[in-house]
Amino acid sequence: MLTRIIAIGFLTVLAACAQDRPAASQTPPVDMTKPVTVLLSTSKGNITLELDPVRAPLSVGNFVRHAQAGHYDNTVFQRVIPNFVIQGGSHTPELVNLPASDAAARAPGAPLGLDTPIKNEWQNGLKNTKGTVGLGRDTDPDSGTREFYINVADNPKLDTAREVSGNVGYAVFGRVVDGWDTVEIIRTGATSSRPEWIRKNGALTEGEMMKDVPVELVVVRTVRIAPAH
């Protein structure tokens, strides 16, 4: 009898775990032959993006994989420069840098390589004009992973190969098609400098000071790919 109870309990736990994991049907393949619509639900309203997988297949595929894995959920726009860009996707509301913690937090059996940097697609014909979405990166041309930005002005310098940016430009892979009022709320918010936090060996350590951090952080609650029509 005891063995049967233990078995039933074990099966109950397995069923509960299965419910917690997203089913394959919840993340259907995305049609990469036509524009991909993405809905960002934030604490200040929604923003709808239209991504261009034809001209930016690597950047769009990368963004879609992170969105489907839930990596953008409960992140923030951590960098806001009112006449330049709003940037997000890489930090929690506590300003913990997510790429640094993903490897330790990733569940056994989860897909690997989501934070692998991708090749820079800056010469795809898409320009850093107002309302477009680009892939954030470091000076290394091919260092972009999960971070993204929205241009809130025309930024031709981001299309130009400069020494300060690794002698290449920044890759655009989509545009805002709805919710510009939400972008404006984020763009015009007050900012200050705050420390970044980095998870290392299971503990949080204070990193460098981050500039242009919103005083009231706008949380990206969810990022979802709209069903194809």
C-alpha positions in Angstrom: 0.0 0.0 0.0 2.8 2.4 0.9 4.5 1.6 -2.4 1.3 2.5 -4.3 0.9 5.8 -2.4 4.5 6.7 -3.2 4.0 5.8 -6.9 0.8 7.9 -7.0 2.6 10.8 -5.4 5.5 10.6 -7.8 3.1 10.6 -10.8 1.3 13.6 -9.3 4.6 15.5 -9.1 5.5 14.6 -12.7 2.1 15.8 -13.9 2.6 19.1 -12.0 6.0 19.6 -13.6 4.6 18.8 -17.0 2.0 21.6 -16.5 4.7 24.1 -15.6 6.7 23.4 -18.8 5.4 25.0 -21.9 3.9 22.5 -24.3 5.3 22.3 -27.8 2.0 23.4 -29.2 2.4 26.7 -27.3 5.5 27.6 -29.3 4.7 26.7 -32.9 7.3 27.3 -35.6 7.4 30.9 -36.8 6.9 31.6 -40.6 10.2 33.2 -41.5 9.1 34.1 -45.0 6.9 37.0 -43.9 6.8 39.7 -41.3 6.6 38.5 -37.7 4.3 40.4 -35.3 5.4 40.7 -31.6 3.4 42.1 -28.7 5.4 43.7 -25.8 3.2 44.1 -22.7 4.7 46.6 -20.4 3.8 48.3 -17.1 3.0 51.5 -19.1 1.1 49.9 -22.0 1.6 47.8 -25.1 4.1 48.1 -27.9 3.6 46.1 -31.1 6.7 45.3 -33.3 6.8 44.0 -36.8 10.1 42.0 -37.5 11.6 41.5 -40.9 12.9 37.8 -41.1 13.6 38.1 -44.8 16.3 40.8 -44.5 17.4 40.0 -40.9 16.9 36.3 -40.5 19.6 35.8 -37.8 18.5 38.8 -35.6 14.7 37.9 -35.9 15.3 34.2 -35.3 17.4 35.1 -32.2 14.7 37.5 -30.9 11.9 34.9 -31.5 13.8 32.2 -29.6 14.4 34.4 -26.6 10.7 35.5 -26.7 9.4 31.9 -26.9 11.8 30.9 -24.1 10.3 33.6 -21.9 13.7 35.4 -21.5 12.1 38.8 -22.0 9.4 38.4 -19.4 9.9 40.5 -16.3 12.8 42.5 -17.8 13.1 46.3 -18.0 14.1 49.1 -20.3 17.4 49.8 -18.4 18.8 52.5 -20.7 16.9 55.6 -21.9 18.4 58.5 -23.9 15.4 60.7 -24.8 16.6 61.8 -28.3 18.5 58.6 -29.1 17.2 55.1 -28.0 15.3 53.2 -25.4 17.1 49.9 -24.7 16.0 46.7 -22.8 15.8 43.0 -22.7 18.9 42.2 -20.5 18.1 43.2 -16.9 15.6 42.4 -14.2 13.8 45.2 -12.3 16.5 44.8 -9.7 19.1 45.6 -12.5 20.6 42.1 -12.4 22.3 41.4 -15.7 20.5 38.3 -17.1 23.1 36.9 -19.5 25.5 36.5 -16.6 22.9 34.5 -14.7 21.3 32.4 -17.4 23.9 29.7 -17.5 23.6 29.0 -13.8 19.8 29.3 -13.8 19.1 27.2 -17.0 17.2 24.0 -16.1 18.7 20.7 -17.1 17.6 19.7 -20.6 16.7 23.2 -21.6 17.8 24.4 -25.0 21.4 25.6 -25.1 22.9 28.4 -27.2 20.2 31.0 -26.6 22.8 33.5 -25.4 25.3 32.6 -28.1 26.2 35.9 -29.9 25.0 36.1 -33.5 26.6 37.5 -36.6 25.9 41.3 -37.2 23.4 41.9 -40.0 24.1 45.6 -40.2 24.3 45.6 -44.0 20.9 44.2 -44.7 19.4 47.4 -46.1 17.4 48.3 -42.9 18.4 51.7 -41.4 18.4 53.1 -37.9 15.5 55.5 -38.4 13.0 56.6 -35.9 10.7 53.7 -34.8 13.0 50.9 -35.9 14.2 48.1 -33.7 17.9 47.0 -33.5 20.1 44.5 -31.8 22.1 45.8 -28.9 25.8 44.7 -28.6 29.2 45.5 -27.3 32.1 46.9 -29.3 32.7 43.4 -30.8 30.7 43.5 -34.1 29.2 40.0 -33.5 28.5 40.2 -29.8 24.7 40.8 -29.9 22.5 38.4 -27.9 19.2 39.2 -26.2 19.4 43.0 -25.8 17.4 45.2 -28.2 16.8 48.9 -28.6 14.1 51.1 -30.2 15.3 54.2 -32.1 13.3 57.2 -30.9 15.0 59.5 -33.5 16.8 59.0 -36.8 20.3 57.7 -35.9 22.4 57.6 -39.1 25.6 57.2 -37.0 24.4 53.7 -36.0 24.5 52.8 -39.7 28.1 54.0 -40.1 31.2 52.0 -39.6 33.1 53.8 -36.8 36.1 52.8 -34.7 34.1 53.3 -31.5 31.6 50.6 -32.6 34.0 48.0 -34.0 34.2 49.5 -37.5 30.7 48.3 -38.3 27.2 49.6 -37.8 24.2 48.3 -35.7 21.8 45.8 -37.1 18.1 46.7 -37.5 15.6 43.9 -37.7 12.1 45.4 -37.3 10.0 48.4 -36.4 7.3 49.7 -34.1 3.9 49.5 -35.7 1.7 50.4 -32.7 2.0 51.7 -29.2 4.2 54.7 -29.8 2.5 56.4 -27.0 4.1 53.8 -24.7 7.5 54.4 -26.3 7.0 58.2 -25.6 6.2 57.5 -21.9 9.5 55.5 -21.6 11.5 58.0 -23.7 10.5 61.0 -21.6 10.9 59.5 -18.1 13.5 60.9 -15.7 16.8 59.0 -15.5 19.8 58.6 -13.2 22.9 56.5 -12.6 22.5 53.2 -10.7 24.7 50.2 -10.1 24.3 47.0 -12.1 24.2 43.7 -10.3 25.9 40.6 -11.6 25.2 37.0 -10.4 28.4 35.0 -10.0 28.7 31.6 -8.3 25.2 32.0 -7.0 25.8 35.3 -5.3 25.0 38.9 -6.4 27.9 41.3 -6.7 27.7 45.0 -7.5 29.0 45.9 -10.9 29.8 49.2 -12.6 27.5 52.2 -12.5 25.0 52.3 -15.3 24.1 55.7 -16.8 20.7 56.7 -18.2 18.7 54.3 -16.0 15.0 55.3 -15.7 14.1 56.4 -12.1 10.8 54.6 -12.6 11.7 51.4 -14.4 9.2 50.3 -17.1 8.8 46.5 -16.8 8.4 44.3 -19.9 5.8 41.9 -18.4 5.6 39.6 -21.4 6.8 39.4 -25.0 4.7 37.2 -27.2 4.8 36.2 -30.9 1.4 36.8 -32.5 -0.1 33.8 -34.3 0.5 33.7 -38.1 -2.6 34.4 -40.2 
